[in-house]
Amino acid sequence: MAPSSKPTHKPSPGADRSKRAQRKKSAKRAVVKKKLAPPTLKAVAKELETHKVTVEAGTPAARADKILSNLIEGVSRSRVQRALNQHLVKRQGVVIDSRTVLQPGDEVVVQLPDPIEPTASAVKMKLEILFEDEHLIAVNKPAGLLTHPVSGSNEKSLVQGLLYHTQGKLAPAGGAPRPGVVHRLDRETSGVIVLAKTDKAYHSLVEQFTHRNAQKEYLALVDKSPRLLSGSIDANINRHRTIRVRMAVREDGREASTDWRVEEKYGPQAALVRAFPHTGRTHQIRVHLAHIGHAILGDRTYGKFDTPAFADWPIPRVMLHAHRLTLNHPQTGKPLTITVEPPADFQKLREWLKSRFGFKSFNLAV
């Protein structure tokens, strides 16, 4: 009798394919289920920059978009407008829009959206380099050129020219629109300006300007000859209460200090003044000299030049020039002084004043 054997069962090829298909289907369902599962991480809302402001007594009633940009220092009107459009502004807890008329005493909370800043791109331009090494670069900024790009404008700037000149080697710490910028000159101001090429130099230079270790000297042709030959102006500066493009001397402003001395007098009509600003407020020298009655020639924001006396004066711009800058080199720590003489338009007016009104020098050794 043949020995018994345990029967074996071999699945058919069709059954095997069916099981593999079933496993794939189950795996697919698991993947789909995993993708559709609710996320376990919670999104964190970004905190917006918030300002609480009060419309001051004596301020004429006006639309919110006109008043608020004057109350928040350093914030553009377009950014305030975006806050109003996005319903981020409240008066006494109630959302307002740009057409809302604000009155003296109104308390307003403004949440500002992130600023839309331009990115500086390299542009080839002719520049006068006064000093350059691997850490910093000093330039004679011509009058009429912006220091850096500004929002809403395609106008070229000094930063763009320096990005081309240095092949992009300006300190990134300054941010996309202002790489390397550690201080600024107004558009119409000419003269010495320094930019950092490395982040280490950037932080060193910013600290020097912040703590008033950098010594700045400006030359200005001013209206009327001062009675005194020198003086100091300690007058706080803040944004003008109603005219946004202007700054003004205000008791509630930020500390501002400028020393000055006369170097040349052109009769009683004008003078050459050397100014030493110890703080860096917007338009500081222009505001301070106008405050003591000697507005810079050509400054139609802070002076009055619509009188017949100025009709034939060759005044093409605000006659202010950054003549000398002394600071400590960010790498070596040694003092570095950079000087550049005023440009042709400044010298032309200076010679014209001498020939027209006479000339007396008080220029001492500097």
C-alpha positions as CSV (number, residue, x, y, z in Angstrom):
1,M,0.0,0.0,0.0
2,A,1.4,3.4,-1.0
3,P,2.3,5.6,1.9
4,S,-0.2,8.4,2.5
5,S,0.8,12.0,1.9
6,K,-0.6,15.3,3.1
7,P,-2.5,16.9,0.3
8,T,-1.2,20.3,-0.8
9,H,-3.2,23.2,-2.3
10,K,-1.7,25.6,-4.9
11,P,-3.7,28.7,-5.6
12,S,-4.5,29.3,-9.2
13,P,-2.6,32.2,-11.0
14,G,-5.9,34.1,-11.2
15,A,-6.4,34.0,-7.4
16,D,-2.8,35.2,-6.8
17,R,-3.3,38.2,-9.1
18,S,-6.6,39.0,-7.3
19,K,-4.8,39.1,-3.9
20,R,-2.0,41.4,-5.1
21,A,-4.6,43.7,-6.6
22,Q,-6.5,43.7,-3.3
23,R,-3.3,44.6,-1.4
24,K,-2.5,47.5,-3.8
25,K,-6.1,48.8,-3.5
26,S,-5.8,48.7,0.3
27,A,-2.5,50.5,0.2
28,K,-3.9,53.1,-2.1
29,R,-6.8,53.7,0.3
30,A,-4.3,54.1,3.2
31,V,-2.3,56.7,1.2
32,V,-5.4,58.7,0.3
33,K,-6.6,58.5,3.9
34,K,-3.2,59.8,5.1
35,K,-3.3,62.7,2.6
36,L,-6.8,63.7,3.7
37,A,-6.0,63.6,7.4
38,P,-6.3,67.0,9.1
39,P,-2.9,68.7,9.7
40,T,-1.5,68.5,13.2
41,L,0.4,71.8,13.0
42,K,-1.4,75.0,13.7
43,A,-0.7,78.1,11.5
44,V,0.6,81.0,13.6
45,A,-0.8,84.4,12.5
46,K,2.0,87.0,11.9
47,E,1.8,89.9,14.4
48,L,1.3,93.2,12.6
49,E,3.1,96.4,13.5
50,T,0.7,98.4,15.5
51,H,0.5,102.1,16.4
52,K,-1.8,103.9,18.8
53,V,-2.1,107.6,17.9
54,T,-4.2,110.5,19.0
55,V,-5.2,113.4,16.8
56,E,-3.7,116.4,18.5
57,A,-5.7,119.5,19.6
58,G,-5.5,122.2,17.0
59,T,-5.3,119.8,14.1
60,P,-7.8,120.7,11.4
61,A,-10.4,117.9,10.8
62,A,-9.5,115.9,7.7
63,R,-9.7,112.6,6.0
64,A,-8.0,109.6,7.8
65,D,-5.6,108.9,4.9
66,K,-4.3,112.5,5.1
67,I,-4.0,112.7,8.9
68,L,-2.6,109.3,9.8
69,S,0.5,109.3,7.7
70,N,1.6,112.6,9.5
71,L,1.0,111.0,12.9
72,I,3.2,107.9,12.3
73,E,6.8,108.8,11.8
74,G,8.7,107.1,9.0
75,V,5.6,105.4,7.5
76,S,4.7,106.1,3.9
77,R,1.2,107.4,3.0
78,S,0.8,104.5,0.6
79,R,1.3,102.0,3.5
80,V,-1.2,103.8,5.6
81,Q,-3.6,103.7,2.6
82,R,-3.2,99.9,2.3
83,A,-4.0,99.5,6.1
84,L,-7.2,101.5,5.6
85,N,-8.1,99.5,2.5
86,Q,-7.5,96.2,4.4
87,H,-9.7,97.3,7.3
88,L,-6.8,97.4,9.7
89,V,-7.6,100.9,11.2
90,K,-10.0,101.5,14.1
91,R,-11.2,104.6,15.8
92,Q,-12.6,103.9,19.3
93,G,-12.7,100.3,18.3
94,V,-14.7,100.8,15.1
95,V,-13.2,100.1,11.7
96,I,-12.8,103.2,9.5
97,D,-11.8,103.8,5.9
98,S,-9.8,106.5,4.1
99,R,-12.9,108.8,3.7
100,T,-13.5,108.9,7.5
101,V,-13.0,112.4,8.8
102,L,-10.9,112.5,11.9
103,Q,-11.3,115.1,14.6
104,P,-8.9,116.5,17.3
105,G,-8.9,114.0,20.2
106,D,-9.8,110.9,18.2
107,E,-7.9,107.8,19.3
108,V,-6.9,105.6,16.5
109,V,-5.2,102.1,16.4
110,V,-3.4,101.4,13.1
111,Q,-2.2,97.9,12.2
112,L,0.3,98.3,9.3
113,P,0.8,95.6,6.6
114,D,4.3,94.8,5.7
115,P,5.9,97.5,3.5
116,I,6.3,96.8,-0.2
117,E,10.0,97.6,-0.7
118,P,11.8,97.7,-4.0
119,T,14.8,95.4,-4.7
120,A,17.9,97.3,-5.8
121,S,19.3,96.1,-9.1
122,A,22.8,97.0,-10.5
123,V,22.9,99.9,-12.9
124,K,26.0,101.2,-14.7
125,M,26.7,104.9,-13.9
126,K,29.6,107.2,-13.5
127,L,30.6,107.6,-9.9
128,E,33.4,109.4,-8.1
129,I,35.0,106.9,-5.7
130,L,36.7,108.7,-2.8
131,F,37.9,105.6,-0.9
132,E,37.5,101.9,-1.2
133,D,38.8,98.7,0.3
134,E,37.3,95.2,1.0
135,H,35.3,96.6,3.9
136,L,33.7,99.9,2.8
137,I,33.4,102.3,0.0
138,A,33.1,106.1,0.1
139,V,31.5,108.1,-2.8
140,N,31.0,111.7,-3.7
141,K,27.2,111.6,-4.2
142,P,26.1,114.1,-6.9
143,A,23.1,116.3,-6.1
144,G,19.9,115.0,-7.6
145,L,20.6,111.4,-7.0
146,L,18.7,109.3,-4.5
147,T,20.7,107.3,-2.0
148,H,18.7,104.1,-2.4
149,P,15.6,103.0,-4.3
150,V,12.2,104.2,-3.0
151,S,8.8,102.5,-3.2
152,G,6.7,103.5,-6.1
153,S,9.5,105.0,-8.2
154,N,11.7,103.7,-11.0
155,E,14.3,106.5,-10.4
156,K,17.9,105.4,-10.3
157,S,19.9,105.5,-7.1
158,L,23.4,105.6,-5.8
159,V,23.0,102.1,-4.3
160,Q,22.3,100.7,-7.8
161,G,25.4,102.3,-9.2
162,L,27.5,100.9,-6.4
163,L,26.0,97.4,-6.9
164,Y,27.3,97.5,-10.4
165,H,30.7,99.0,-9.4
166,T,31.3,96.4,-6.6
167,Q,29.7,93.5,-8.6
168,G,27.1,93.1,-5.9
169,K,29.5,93.3,-2.9
170,L,27.4,95.5,-0.6
171,A,26.4,94.4,2.9
172,P,23.2,92.3,2.8
173,A,22.4,93.4,6.3
174,G,21.1,96.6,5.0
175,G,18.1,94.8,3.3
176,A,17.1,94.3,-0.3
177,P,16.4,98.0,-1.1
178,R,19.3,99.4,1.0
179,P,22.3,97.0,0.9
180,G,25.3,98.6,2.7
181,V,23.5,101.8,3.6
182,V,24.6,103.1,7.0
183,H,23.5,106.7,6.6
184,R,21.8,108.8,4.0
185,L,22.0,112.1,2.2
186,D,18.9,113.9,0.9
187,R,18.4,113.8,-2.9
188,E,19.6,117.4,-3.5
189,T,22.5,117.2,-1.0
190,S,26.0,116.4,-2.5
191,G,29.1,115.1,-0.9
192,V,30.6,112.3,1.1
193,I,28.6,109.2,1.8
194,V,29.9,105.8,3.1
195,L,28.5,102.3,2.5
196,A,29.5,99.0,4.0
197,K,30.6,96.1,1.8
198,T,30.4,93.4,4.6
199,D,28.0,92.7,7.3
200,K,30.7,93.2,9.9
201,A,31.5,96.6,8.6
202,Y,27.8,97.4,8.4
203,H,27.1,96.8,12.1
204,S,30.3,98.6,13.1
205,L,29.4,101.7,11.1
206,V,25.8,101.7,12.1
207,E,26.9,101.6,15.8
208,Q,29.2,104.6,15.2
209,F,26.5,106.7,13.6
210,T,24.0,105.6,16.3
211,H,26.3,106.5,19.2
212,R,27.5,109.7,17.5
213,N,31.1,108.6,17.1
214,A,31.1,109.5,13.5
215,Q,31.9,113.2,12.9
216,K,30.0,114.9,10.0
217,E,30.8,118.3,8.6
218,Y,28.6,120.1,6.0
219,L,28.9,123.3,4.1
220,A,25.8,125.4,3.5
221,L,25.1,128.7,1.7
222,V,22.5,130.4,3.8
223,D,20.1,133.3,3.6
224,K,21.2,136.4,5.4
225,S,24.5,136.6,7.4
226,P,24.2,135.5,11.0
227,R,24.9,138.2,13.6
228,L,27.1,135.7,15.6
229,L,30.0,133.8,14.1
230,S,29.1,130.5,15.8
231,G,26.5,128.8,17.9
232,S,24.7,125.6,18.9
233,I,21.1,124.6,18.1
234,D,19.4,122.2,20.5
235,A,15.9,121.9,19.2
236,N,13.8,118.7,19.1
237,I,12.6,117.6,15.6
238,N,9.4,115.8,14.6
239,R,7.2,115.5,11.5
240,H,5.2,118.6,10.7
241,R,1.7,118.4,12.2
242,T,-0.1,118.9,8.9
243,I,2.4,118.9,6.1
244,R,3.8,115.4,5.8
245,V,6.8,116.2,3.6
246,R,8.2,118.6,6.1
247,M,9.9,118.2,9.5
248,A,9.5,120.8,12.2
249,V,11.0,121.9,15.5
250,R,8.6,120.6,18.2
251,E,8.9,120.2,21.9
252,D,7.5,116.7,21.6
253,G,10.1,115.8,18.9
254,R,13.2,113.7,19.0
255,E,16.4,115.1,20.4
256,A,18.4,117.0,17.8
257,S,21.7,119.0,18.1
258,T,23.7,120.9,15.6
259,D,26.8,123.2,16.0
260,W,27.6,125.8,13.4
261,R,30.1,128.5,12.5
262,V,30.4,131.1,9.8
263,E,33.2,130.8,7.3
264,E,32.4,133.5,4.9
265,K,30.0,136.5,4.8
266,Y,28.6,138.0,1.6
267,G,27.5,141.4,2.9
268,P,24.3,141.1,5.0
269,Q,22.6,139.0,2.3
270,A,24.2,135.5,2.6
271,A,26.9,133.4,4.3
272,L,28.8,130.2,4.0
273,V,28.2,128.1,7.2
274,R,29.9,125.0,8.4
275,A,27.4,122.7,10.3
276,F,28.3,119.9,12.6
277,P,25.2,117.7,13.2
278,H,25.5,115.5,16.3
279,T,22.3,113.6,15.7
280,G,20.8,112.3,12.5
281,R,17.2,113.5,12.2
282,T,15.6,113.8,8.9
283,H,16.3,117.2,7.3
284,Q,18.1,118.2,10.5
285,I,20.5,120.8,9.2
286,R,17.9,122.3,7.0
287,V,15.3,122.5,9.8
288,H,17.8,123.9,12.4
289,L,19.3,126.6,10.2
290,A,15.8,127.7,9.1
291,H,14.8,127.7,12.8
292,I,17.4,130.4,13.6
293,G,16.4,132.5,10.6
294,H,19.1,131.3,8.1
295,A,17.4,128.9,5.7
296,I,19.7,127.2,3.2
297,L,19.6,128.9,-0.2
298,G,17.5,126.9,-2.6
299,D,15.5,125.2,0.1
300,R,11.9,125.9,-0.9
301,T,10.6,123.5,1.8
302,Y,12.0,125.5,4.7
303,G,12.9,128.9,3.2
304,K,11.0,131.6,1.3
305,F,12.5,132.2,-2.1
306,D,9.7,133.8,-4.0
307,T,10.8,137.3,-3.3
308,P,12.4,139.6,-6.0
309,A,15.8,139.5,-4.1
310,F,16.3,136.0,-5.3
311,A,15.0,136.3,-8.8
312,D,18.4,136.3,-10.6
313,W,20.4,134.3,-8.1
314,P,21.8,131.1,-9.7
315,I,20.3,128.7,-7.1
316,P,19.6,125.3,-8.8
317,R,19.0,123.2,-5.6
318,V,19.3,123.1,-1.8
319,M,22.9,124.4,-1.4
320,L,24.0,121.8,1.1
321,H,27.2,119.7,0.8
322,A,28.6,116.9,2.9
323,H,32.2,118.1,3.0
324,R,33.9,115.8,5.5
325,L,33.3,112.6,7.4
326,T,35.5,111.1,10.1
327,L,35.0,107.6,11.5
328,N,36.9,104.6,12.8
329,H,37.7,102.0,10.2
330,P,35.4,99.0,10.9
331,Q,38.3,96.5,10.6
332,T,41.4,98.3,11.9
333,G,39.8,100.7,14.3
334,K,42.0,103.6,13.0
335,P,40.5,107.0,12.3
336,L,39.5,107.5,8.7
337,T,38.7,111.0,7.3
338,I,37.2,111.5,3.9
339,T,36.9,115.0,2.4
340,V,35.5,116.2,-1.0
341,E,35.1,119.8,-2.1
342,P,31.7,121.2,-3.2
343,P,30.6,120.7,-6.8
344,A,30.5,123.3,-9.6
345,D,27.0,124.6,-8.9
346,F,27.9,125.3,-5.3
347,Q,31.1,127.0,-6.3
348,K,29.3,129.0,-9.0
349,L,26.8,130.5,-6.5
350,R,29.6,131.1,-4.0
351,E,31.6,133.2,-6.5
352,W,28.4,135.0,-7.6
353,L,27.7,136.0,-4.0
354,K,31.2,137.3,-3.6
355,S,31.0,139.4,-6.7
356,R,27.5,140.7,-6.0
357,F,27.6,141.4,-2.3
358,G,31.3,141.5,-1.3
359,F,33.2,139.0,0.7
360,K,34.7,138.6,4.2
361,S,36.4,135.4,5.4
362,F,36.2,133.9,8.9
363,N,37.6,130.6,7.8
364,L,39.8,129.1,10.5
365,A,42.1,126.1,10.1
366,V,40.0,122.9,10.1
